[in-house]
Amino acid sequence: MVNLKNALGADELTDKKVGLSRALLAEFFGTLLLNFFVCGTVVTGSVVAISLCVGLVVAVVIQTIGHISGGHINPAVTCGLVVIGKVPIIRGVLYVVAQCAGAIAGSAIIRALSADTMEAFLGVVKLSHGITPVQGFGIEFFLALLLVLVVCGACDAAKPDSKGIAPLLIGLSVSVGHLAGIPRTGAGMNPARSLGSAVVMGVFDNHWVYWVGPIMGGIAGALIYVHAIGPAKQPEIPARTYASVATDEKELQNLASRKNASLA
């Protein structure tokens, strides 16, 4: 019962010290910025420019709100961390709601500030010609798998040396995913990001691909890191051998005898 209570995290709803409301606001604002800038860059039509923009925005947002909410800004990341017990279930559900709301707001703002002729370039993801929904699912699965693997590795508590560059590493993984994914699926990689554009533009073709694929990939990435690759381990303190213990005891005895001799 205690484990279930901790897994749910219901106490966070009433405990003001955990800062859940601030974390939800951070996730909302983070995905708002993500959709605003990414959807605003799609008009360039350049795969490299879009990929670079997504990676940089993700890195900047994580650096800004990471200490508040963890900087998930992606339901695939949140679901992966929930499954391996890094995030309580209730917090995870609320994160996804906040992320989706923020993504919709970000897409709505960029549409309101864009000319009518740009409405076809507001980040609606769709399968490329010849790509089946099953193939699209596979692409989105592996894009999110890579992302969550990098998140787990870069943010591993036993690797403090990578903490400072974690946002950049995560952002680069997102850029890599978009370079491979845009020509095939438009690179959703983030269900909230995809939902924001879909809601604002009213286009939901094969939308399930952009939810099921990334979430399953995110869960798989988290499980692979924890149970297959294995998280980093804290440096072990060298075991004291019998010889070292005996030497220490002999030195203590010598010091004691010298002290007694001086007192006499």
Secondary structure, DSSP 8 states (H G I E B T S, - for coil): -HHHHHHHTGGGGT-GGG-HHHHHHHHHHHHHHHHHHHHHHGGG--HHHHHHHHHHHHHHHHHHHHHHH----SHHHHHHHHHTTSS-HHHHHHHHHHHHHHHHHHHHHHHHTS-GGGGGGS------TT--HHHHHHHHHHHHHHHHHHHHHHT-TT-GGGTTTHHHHHHHHHHHHHHHHHHHH-----HHHHHHHHHHHT--TTTTHHHHHHHHHHHHHHHIIIIII------------HHHHHHHHHHHHHHHHHHHHHH-
